[in-house]
Structures are given as structure tokens and as C-alpha cells.
Amino acid sequence: MALHRILRIPYTCHVTNEEVRVVSGCPPLSNMVTEQCLRFFGYIARSAPDEDHHHTLAAAIRKPPSERK
């Protein structure tokens, strides 16, 4: 529905989302979200080791200690 508004397609035109994507050349929203998540992960992964978010990512990737429940 957002693409319909961006492209100014009135609601009275019965056009499917797939047709709008094909005409506009826009990839599916799920692909766009995945790409943004991967970009953000790359930003965090390349951050300096002394920054807090780098420590958080490293802790999330590493296996938690066995005594933790």
C-alpha cells in the first residue's frame, strides 16, 4: 500500500502489489529489510573493540558460559 501512495496510484485502480513492484522496479520489502539489517550488523562488527556495542555483539556471538541458565 505504501508504494501505491508513493507512486500516486489511486485506490480506485485495482492494481496488485506485485504489478506495482514490477513497474517501479522495487524489490520486495523483506529483501530491503534484510539488506538494512546486514548493513547495520556490518557497521557493528567493524566497530572499534573498545566500544560498548562491539562488546554486546561479541557476547551475543560467543557461547554463554555453561553455568548460566
Secondary structure per residue as TSV (DSSP state, phi and psi in degrees):
chain	resnum	aa	ss	phi	psi
A	1	M	-	360.0	-32.5
A	2	A	H	-65.2	-38.8
A	3	L	H	-64.1	-35.4
A	4	H	H	-59.8	-42.5
A	5	R	H	-69.7	-44.3
A	6	I	H	-59.8	-43.4
A	7	L	T	-85.6	1.2
A	8	R	T	58.6	47.1
A	9	I	-	-94.7	119.0
A	10	P	-	-66.8	152.7
A	11	Y	T	-66.6	-17.9
A	12	T	T	-74.3	-19.9
A	13	C	S	-80.5	122.9
A	14	H	-	-89.3	84.3
A	15	V	-	-119.1	132.9
A	16	T	-	-76.9	160.1
A	17	N	H	-61.5	-37.6
A	18	E	H	-61.6	-43.2
A	19	E	H	-63.2	-38.6
A	20	V	H	-65.2	-43.2
A	21	R	H	-62.5	-40.7
A	22	V	H	-65.3	-45.5
A	23	V	H	-67.5	-42.2
A	24	S	H	-81.9	-17.3
A	25	G	T	76.2	17.3
A	26	C	-	-83.5	132.8
A	27	P	-	-73.2	164.2
A	28	P	-	-58.9	149.2
A	29	L	H	-60.0	-36.0
A	30	S	H	-61.4	-37.0
A	31	N	H	-66.5	-39.4
A	32	M	H	-66.2	-40.3
A	33	V	H	-66.6	-43.0
A	34	T	H	-60.6	-43.0
A	35	E	H	-62.0	-43.2
A	36	Q	H	-66.1	-38.9
A	37	C	H	-63.3	-41.3
A	38	L	H	-67.8	-37.3
A	39	R	H	-62.7	-43.5
A	40	F	H	-64.2	-42.5
A	41	F	H	-59.7	-42.8
A	42	G	H	-61.8	-39.5
A	43	Y	H	-61.7	-46.4
A	44	I	H	-67.4	-42.2
A	45	A	H	-65.0	-31.2
A	46	R	T	-89.4	0.6
A	47	S	S	-69.2	163.4
A	48	A	-	-64.7	141.4
A	49	P	T	-62.1	-19.1
A	50	D	T	-88.7	-0.6
A	51	E	S	-86.1	147.9
A	52	D	H	-60.3	-43.9
A	53	H	H	-67.3	-24.6
A	54	H	H	-68.7	-41.2
A	55	H	H	-62.8	-40.4
A	56	T	H	-63.3	-44.6
A	57	L	H	-63.8	-43.9
A	58	A	H	-61.7	-40.1
A	59	A	H	-66.9	-35.7
A	60	A	H	-70.7	-32.9
A	61	I	H	-79.2	-40.2
A	62	R	S	-68.2	153.5
A	63	K	-	-72.5	132.6
A	64	P	-	-65.2	153.6
A	65	P	-	-57.2	149.1
A	66	S	T	-66.7	-26.1
A	67	E	T	-76.9	-11.0
A	68	R	-	-78.4	143.5
A	69	K	-	-122.9	360.0
